[in-house]
Amino acid sequence: MHDDSVLVERRIRRELLEKVLPAMYSATMPMTVQAWDAPGEPVPYGEAMAALATQARPFAIGAKWSRPWGTTWFRFTADVPAAWSGPQLEAVIDLGFHPDAAGFQAEGLVWSPGTDGLGAPVQGIHPRRTGLPLPLAPAGPLEVVLEA
């Protein structure tokens, strides 16, 4: 019997990249991104939020960020259309991941203000988990804060 595993895997990868992944999201919109590089670690949520409010810089998608083992806080904003609000809404955050490796890359942590305003971790972002479900996001302004 012939071993065509290399050929089959190439076909599967092409199908995945060309057809399956582009069809996962029927509608998309870019988010505005701002970034602040923390001077040291750890930086509490409140300090990061104050710095994002006063020192954040515009961040271009695909630009380099932080230094090795450094921390950058990101603010993602968008205006959610009324037709999009509901349980299917999801933000996709790619920190520049390489698609063929799960580890030894960047990772992030999404934060919410929390009930006390001191910040509460929501979900990790990594190469195998780039989607952030937003089922409670109403139509209108949306803000996502991520520490990476």
Backbone torsions as a table, in degrees:
resi	resn	phi	psi	omega
1	MET	NA	144.4	-178.2
2	HIS	-80.8	144.6	174.9
3	ASP	-102.6	98.5	179.0
4	ASP	-103.8	26.2	-174.0
5	SER	-61.0	-37.4	179.7
6	VAL	-64.6	-45.6	178.7
7	LEU	-62.7	-44.9	-179.6
8	VAL	-63.3	-43.2	179.4
9	GLU	-64.8	-36.5	175.8
10	ARG	-63.8	-42.0	179.2
11	ARG	-65.5	-41.4	178.6
12	ILE	-63.1	-45.3	-180.0
13	ARG	-62.0	-43.2	179.1
14	ARG	-62.4	-44.5	179.1
15	GLU	-61.5	-43.1	179.2
16	LEU	-61.6	-50.0	-176.2
17	LEU	-71.8	-35.4	-175.3
18	GLU	-89.2	-28.1	-173.2
19	LYS	-123.2	-47.1	-174.1
20	VAL	-71.8	-55.7	-176.8
21	LEU	-61.0	-43.0	177.5
22	PRO	-64.1	-23.3	-178.5
23	ALA	-89.0	-3.4	-178.0
24	MET	-65.0	-33.7	-177.5
25	TYR	-121.6	116.7	-175.5
26	SER	-72.8	-27.9	179.1
27	ALA	-142.4	140.0	179.8
28	THR	-136.2	159.7	173.2
29	MET	-149.4	143.4	179.5
30	PRO	-73.5	153.8	174.8
31	MET	-106.3	151.5	173.0
32	THR	-81.4	136.2	-176.0
33	VAL	-123.7	134.0	172.3
34	GLN	-123.2	153.0	-177.9
35	ALA	-137.9	151.2	173.0
36	TRP	-138.9	125.6	178.8
37	ASP	-88.5	119.4	179.2
38	ALA	-69.2	136.7	-178.6
39	PRO	-74.2	-21.5	180.0
40	GLY	-159.0	-178.9	-179.5
41	GLU	-133.0	154.8	-10.4
42	PRO	-80.0	157.6	177.3
43	VAL	-117.1	118.8	179.7
44	PRO	-64.0	155.4	-179.3
45	TYR	-53.0	-46.7	-178.1
46	GLY	-60.5	-42.1	178.3
47	GLU	-65.5	-41.1	178.9
48	ALA	-64.7	-40.5	179.4
49	MET	-65.5	-40.3	177.6
50	ALA	-63.7	-41.5	179.3
51	ALA	-67.9	-39.5	176.8
52	LEU	-61.9	-33.9	-179.2
53	ALA	-72.3	-29.6	-173.5
54	THR	-115.2	-25.4	-172.7
55	GLN	-122.3	2.2	-177.1
56	ALA	-65.3	145.4	177.6
57	ARG	-114.6	150.9	174.2
58	PRO	-61.0	143.0	-178.6
59	PHE	-123.3	126.8	178.9
60	ALA	-89.4	133.7	178.1
61	ILE	-56.9	131.0	-179.8
62	GLY	93.1	-9.4	179.9
63	ALA	-73.8	155.7	176.3
64	LYS	-73.1	149.2	179.7
65	TRP	-142.4	147.5	176.6
66	SER	59.8	178.2	176.2
67	ARG	-110.7	167.1	177.5
68	PRO	-55.3	130.7	-179.6
69	TRP	64.4	13.2	176.5
70	GLY	-87.5	175.5	-179.6
71	THR	-126.0	132.9	173.5
72	THR	-123.5	134.4	174.3
73	TRP	-99.8	133.1	-179.6
74	PHE	-115.9	144.6	170.3
75	ARG	-119.1	119.7	176.9
76	PHE	-105.0	129.6	178.5
77	THR	-130.9	150.5	177.1
78	ALA	-158.3	165.6	175.0
79	ASP	-111.2	107.5	-174.9
80	VAL	-75.8	121.9	175.9
81	PRO	-65.0	149.1	-178.7
82	ALA	-56.9	-37.0	-178.6
83	ALA	-68.4	-16.4	-177.3
84	TRP	-94.0	-20.6	-176.0
85	SER	-66.2	143.1	-178.8
86	GLY	139.7	-175.3	-172.3
87	PRO	-67.5	-16.8	-177.5
88	GLN	-86.7	-7.5	-176.0
89	LEU	-68.6	134.7	-178.1
90	GLU	-148.5	136.5	172.4
91	ALA	-96.4	134.6	177.5
92	VAL	-108.6	119.1	-176.1
93	ILE	-118.9	116.1	178.9
94	ASP	-115.1	114.2	-177.8
95	LEU	-84.8	15.5	-178.6
96	GLY	98.1	32.7	-175.9
97	PHE	-69.4	147.8	171.4
98	HIS	-87.1	127.8	-172.4
99	PRO	-68.6	-16.7	-175.6
100	ASP	-97.7	3.6	-177.8
101	ALA	-135.4	140.3	-179.6
102	ALA	-94.0	-28.7	-174.6
103	GLY	-119.4	179.6	177.5
104	PHE	58.2	40.9	176.7
105	GLN	-135.1	-171.5	177.2
106	ALA	-71.0	154.9	173.3
107	GLU	-144.0	158.3	-178.2
108	GLY	-140.0	167.4	177.8
109	LEU	-133.0	122.0	177.4
110	VAL	-81.8	136.4	-179.2
111	TRP	-117.7	150.1	168.4
112	SER	-118.9	163.2	179.6
113	PRO	-61.6	-25.8	-177.7
114	GLY	77.7	167.2	-177.8
115	THR	-70.5	-24.9	-178.8
116	ASP	-101.9	0.0	-179.6
117	GLY	79.4	1.5	-178.5
118	LEU	-91.8	1.2	178.1
119	GLY	93.3	140.1	177.5
120	ALA	-139.6	130.6	177.5
121	PRO	-63.9	140.4	-178.9
122	VAL	-109.2	-54.5	-174.6
123	GLN	-164.8	147.1	174.1
124	GLY	-82.1	151.1	174.7
125	ILE	-121.4	127.1	-179.8
126	HIS	-152.5	177.5	-173.7
127	PRO	-55.7	-29.1	-178.8
128	ARG	-100.7	3.7	177.8
129	ARG	-146.3	86.4	-179.3
130	THR	-102.0	-12.6	-178.6
131	GLY	-87.6	135.6	176.6
132	LEU	-118.9	102.6	179.2
133	PRO	-62.4	136.9	-179.8
134	LEU	-128.1	59.5	-173.1
135	PRO	-67.3	-21.2	-177.2
136	LEU	-101.8	4.0	-177.6
137	ALA	-72.7	121.2	177.3
138	PRO	-80.2	169.4	173.5
139	ALA	-63.5	146.0	180.0
140	GLY	114.5	-157.9	-175.3
141	PRO	-62.6	137.8	178.2
142	LEU	-130.1	137.5	176.4
143	GLU	-132.6	132.5	175.6
144	VAL	-124.6	129.8	179.4
145	VAL	-112.7	131.9	-176.4
146	LEU	-133.7	133.8	174.2
147	GLU	-101.5	125.7	-178.7
148	ALA	-137.3	NA	NA
